């Protein structure tokens, strides 16, 4: 199962310090992305499990269908530059 669009989707859950850290790191990056809460969206949780060895590891980010599990800000922005530069 993969994200079908060419955008960036961040999978997160409330109370996750790693999610908050990544979101804060992206605050001034101008990156356009959508967020999906895995506790409220069963499909989002299933996607995360499918790319994270059965775990609900967040943040997980899909960049043009390519999944990154718990990426750093730099890893995420590098993936966007390579796979979806029009979003920067």
N, CA, C and O of each residue as an XYZ file, in Angstrom:
352
protein
N       0.860     -1.184      0.000
C       0.000      0.000      0.000
C       0.899      1.237      0.000
O       1.804      1.338      0.827
N       0.668      2.149     -0.888
C       1.481      3.364     -0.968
C       0.588      4.560     -1.236
O      -0.513      4.437     -1.771
N       1.089      5.702     -0.854
C       0.369      6.930     -1.165
C       0.377      7.103     -2.671
O       1.414      6.915     -3.307
N      -0.758      7.458     -3.252
C      -0.849      7.482     -4.707
C      -0.570      8.842     -5.323
O      -0.408      8.932     -6.541
N      -0.506      9.901     -4.531
C      -0.274     11.208     -5.150
C       1.204     11.559     -5.118
O       2.027     10.796     -4.610
N       1.527     12.712     -5.661
C       2.931     13.123     -5.713
C       3.269     14.109     -4.611
O       4.275     14.813     -4.698
N       2.458     14.168     -3.594
C       2.667     15.113     -2.498
C       3.437     14.528     -1.333
O       4.035     13.456     -1.424
N       3.404     15.272     -0.231
C       4.061     14.861      1.007
C       2.981     14.705      2.071
O       2.171     15.605      2.294
N       2.987     13.550      2.718
C       2.027     13.268      3.777
C       2.806     12.865      5.018
O       3.626     11.947      4.976
N       2.544     13.560      6.132
C       3.171     13.210      7.397
C       2.152     12.463      8.249
O       1.063     12.969      8.521
N       2.514     11.269      8.661
C       1.692     10.454      9.551
C       2.194     10.701     10.962
O       3.394     10.625     11.227
N       1.272     10.995     11.862
C       1.643     11.403     13.208
C       0.585     10.906     14.186
O      -0.437     10.345     13.791
N       0.856     11.127     15.477
C      -0.134     10.872     16.514
C       0.047     11.901     17.619
O       1.153     12.403     17.820
N      -1.028     12.223     18.338
C      -0.933     13.191     19.429
C       0.051     12.715     20.510
O       0.126     11.529     20.830
N       0.788     13.662     21.049
C       1.717     13.378     22.130
C       3.068     12.850     21.693
O       3.917     12.564     22.537
N       3.286     12.715     20.403
C       4.552     12.177     19.901
C       5.594     13.297     19.837
O       5.454     14.220     19.035
N       6.636     13.229     20.670
C       7.641     14.294     20.655
C       8.447     14.328     19.351
O       8.901     15.394     18.937
N       8.627     13.188     18.712
C       9.376     13.144     17.452
C       8.580     13.821     16.333
O       9.146     14.490     15.469
N       7.269     13.635     16.367
C       6.404     14.297     15.385
C       6.465     15.813     15.564
O       6.603     16.561     14.597
N       6.362     16.247     16.813
C       6.401     17.684     17.098
C       7.747     18.273     16.688
O       7.804     19.374     16.141
N       8.811     17.554     16.947
C      10.146     18.028     16.585
C      10.265     18.201     15.068
O      10.801     19.203     14.595
N       9.770     17.231     14.317
C       9.838     17.340     12.859
C       8.959     18.475     12.361
O       9.367     19.238     11.485
N       7.754     18.595     12.911
C       6.860     19.686     12.490
C       7.481     21.039     12.772
O       7.409     21.937     11.933
N       8.093     21.202     13.940
C       8.752     22.472     14.261
C       9.937     22.721     13.328
O      10.176     23.854     12.911
N      10.670     21.670     13.006
C      11.803     21.802     12.097
C      11.396     22.229     10.698
O      12.177     22.849      9.977
N      10.167     21.896     10.319
C       9.679     22.242      8.982
C       8.957     23.584      8.940
O       8.575     24.050      7.867
N       8.771     24.198     10.086
C       7.966     25.404     10.197
C       8.349     26.488      9.187
O       7.471     27.124      8.605
N       9.626     26.702      8.977
C      10.066     27.775      8.084
C      10.628     27.252      6.767
O      11.319     27.979      6.054
N      10.336     26.008      6.444
C      10.899     25.408      5.233
C      10.078     25.703      3.976
O      10.574     25.507      2.866
N       8.859     26.161      4.120
C       7.928     26.412      3.019
C       7.423     25.121      2.369
O       6.763     25.167      1.331
N       7.731     23.970      2.975
C       7.247     22.704      2.440
C       5.747     22.588      2.673
O       5.259     22.786      3.786
N       5.031     22.264      1.610
C       3.590     22.040      1.712
C       3.360     20.546      1.909
O       3.808     19.732      1.102
N       2.664     20.192      2.977
C       2.389     18.789      3.246
C       1.063     18.669      3.984
O       0.551     19.639      4.542
N       0.526     17.465      3.972
C      -0.687     17.195      4.737
C      -0.321     16.278      5.895
O       0.680     15.563      5.857
N      -1.153     16.319      6.917
C      -0.932     15.484      8.101
C      -2.087     14.506      8.247
O      -3.242     14.848      7.994
N      -1.763     13.286      8.658
C      -2.781     12.283      8.925
C      -2.503     11.663     10.287
O      -1.434     11.100     10.522
N      -3.473     11.772     11.172
C      -3.375     11.264     12.532
C      -3.676      9.766     12.510
O      -4.793      9.370     12.176
N      -2.704      8.934     12.858
C      -2.896      7.489     12.777
C      -3.856      6.967     13.849
O      -4.351      5.847     13.732
N      -4.124      7.751     14.878
C      -5.089      7.327     15.896
C      -6.523      7.584     15.460
O      -7.448      6.997     16.022
N      -6.728      8.437     14.483
C      -8.077      8.753     13.999
C      -8.364      8.193     12.614
O      -9.513      8.176     12.172
N      -7.332      7.742     11.939
C      -7.469      7.312     10.548
C      -6.895      5.896     10.409
O      -5.678      5.710     10.386
N      -7.782      4.908     10.319
C      -7.357      3.502     10.231
C      -6.492      3.240      8.997
O      -5.528      2.478      9.065
N      -6.833      3.867      7.879
C      -6.046      3.682      6.657
C      -4.631      4.235      6.826
O      -3.663      3.651      6.338
N      -4.523      5.358      7.518
C      -3.208      5.947      7.774
C      -2.377      5.022      8.660
O      -1.192      4.807      8.406
N      -3.002      4.479      9.694
C      -2.296      3.554     10.585
C      -1.856      2.306      9.822
O      -0.748      1.810     10.030
N      -2.712      1.801      8.946
C      -2.365      0.621      8.148
C      -1.193      0.912      7.220
O      -0.309      0.071      7.053
N      -1.180      2.104      6.613
C      -0.067      2.474      5.744
C       1.235      2.493      6.533
O       2.245      1.951      6.082
N       1.216      3.116      7.710
C       2.435      3.195      8.525
C       2.913      1.787      8.886
O       4.104      1.496      8.776
N       2.017      0.925      9.309
C       2.418     -0.454      9.637
C       3.017     -1.164      8.425
O       3.938     -1.969      8.563
N       2.489     -0.861      7.235
C       2.966     -1.540      6.020
C       4.390     -1.149      5.649
O       5.070     -1.902      4.952
N       4.850     -0.003      6.094
C       6.203      0.451      5.742
C       7.154      0.464      6.931
O       8.339      0.758      6.772
N       6.644      0.147      8.128
C       7.462      0.208      9.344
C       7.507     -1.144     10.046
O       7.426     -1.216     11.273
N       7.635     -2.199      9.275
C       7.777     -3.552      9.837
C       6.661     -3.918     10.809
O       6.902     -4.586     11.815
N       5.449     -3.483     10.511
C       4.301     -3.820     11.349
C       4.095     -2.905     12.537
O       3.130     -3.073     13.283
N       4.977     -1.944     12.729
C       4.882     -1.006     13.848
C       4.177      0.276     13.422
O       4.094      0.592     12.235
N       3.679      0.997     14.399
C       3.075      2.302     14.125
C       4.074      3.395     14.493
O       3.801      4.246     15.339
N       5.222      3.357     13.850
C       6.300      4.303     14.112
C       5.992      5.629     13.435
O       5.799      5.697     12.221
N       5.950      6.670     14.235
C       5.717      8.011     13.710
C       6.790      8.950     14.245
O       7.312      8.732     15.339
N       7.123      9.985     13.494
C       6.525     10.324     12.219
C       7.009      9.400     11.108
O       8.179      9.020     11.052
N       6.101      9.060     10.252
C       6.412      8.417      8.981
C       5.926      9.393      7.921
O       4.842      9.964      8.040
N       6.725      9.576      6.896
C       6.386     10.557      5.869
C       6.440      9.886      4.505
O       7.376      9.147      4.199
N       5.428     10.151      3.692
C       5.406      9.688      2.312
C       5.727     10.876      1.416
O       5.059     11.909      1.466
N       6.764     10.712      0.592
C       7.161     11.743     -0.368
C       6.977     11.152     -1.759
O       7.759     10.309     -2.199
N       5.937     11.602     -2.441
C       5.623     11.104     -3.785
C       5.607      9.576     -3.810
O       6.122      8.952     -4.738
N       5.002      8.983     -2.770
C       4.864      7.539     -2.702
C       6.041      6.808     -2.082
O       5.979      5.590     -1.913
N       7.098      7.505     -1.740
C       8.282      6.911     -1.111
C       8.211      7.155      0.391
O       8.153      8.302      0.834
N       8.216      6.079      1.174
C       8.052      6.202      2.624
C       9.388      6.400      3.336
O      10.393      5.767      3.012
N       9.361      7.304      4.319
C      10.493      7.549      5.211
C       9.988      7.357      6.632
O       9.061      8.047      7.057
N      10.579      6.436      7.367
C      10.161      6.173      8.742
C      11.065      6.945      9.690
O      12.281      6.755      9.700
N      10.455      7.823     10.487
C      11.145      8.673     11.453
C      12.325      9.421     10.833
O      13.448      9.328     11.329
N      12.077     10.162      9.751
C      13.186     10.874      9.103
C      13.576     12.131      9.873
O      12.774     12.717     10.600
N      14.817     12.520      9.691
C      15.240     13.829     10.198
C      14.712     14.882      9.223
O      14.268     14.555      8.122
N      14.765     16.122      9.631
C      14.358     17.227      8.755
C      15.170     17.186      7.466
O      14.630     17.333      6.369
N      16.465     16.985      7.617
C      17.354     16.966      6.452
C      17.015     15.811      5.508
O      16.953     16.005      4.294
N      16.796     14.612      6.055
C      16.433     13.461      5.217
C      15.144     13.728      4.458
O      15.031     13.409      3.274
N      14.177     14.311      5.143
C      12.898     14.604      4.504
C      13.064     15.627      3.382
O      12.571     15.421      2.273
N      13.747     16.713      3.666
C      13.913     17.748      2.644
C      14.754     17.250      1.467
O      14.509     17.647      0.328
N      15.737     16.392      1.724
C      16.514     15.801      0.632
C      15.611     14.941     -0.251
O      15.712     14.991     -1.477
N      14.730     14.155      0.366
C      13.804     13.317     -0.402
C      12.844     14.167     -1.218
O      12.514     13.816     -2.351
N      12.396     15.277     -0.658
C      11.492     16.164     -1.392
C      12.227     16.791     -2.571
O      11.676     16.861     -3.669
N      13.444     17.243     -2.366
C      14.222     17.830     -3.470
C      14.410     16.820     -4.602
O      14.414     17.188     -5.777
N      14.565     15.553     -4.245
C      14.802     14.518     -5.256
C      13.504     14.073     -5.928
O      13.488     13.873     -7.142
N      12.410     13.910     -5.170
C      11.199     13.281     -5.686
C      10.038     14.237     -5.966
O       9.163     13.929     -6.775
N      10.029     15.390     -5.302
C       8.912     16.331     -5.479
C       9.383     17.770     -5.275
O       8.849     18.464     -4.409
N      10.355     18.232     -6.037
C      10.921     19.566     -5.814
C       9.912     20.700     -5.999
O      10.106     21.793     -5.467
N       8.857     20.452     -6.734
C       7.837     21.490     -6.948
C       7.121     21.866     -5.648
O       6.425     22.881     -5.608
N       7.274     21.072     -4.585
C       6.607     21.365     -3.327
C       7.402     22.309     -2.415
O       6.896     22.755     -1.385
N       8.625     22.605     -2.795
C       9.458     23.509     -1.986
C       9.344     24.940     -2.462
O       9.976     25.831     -1.895
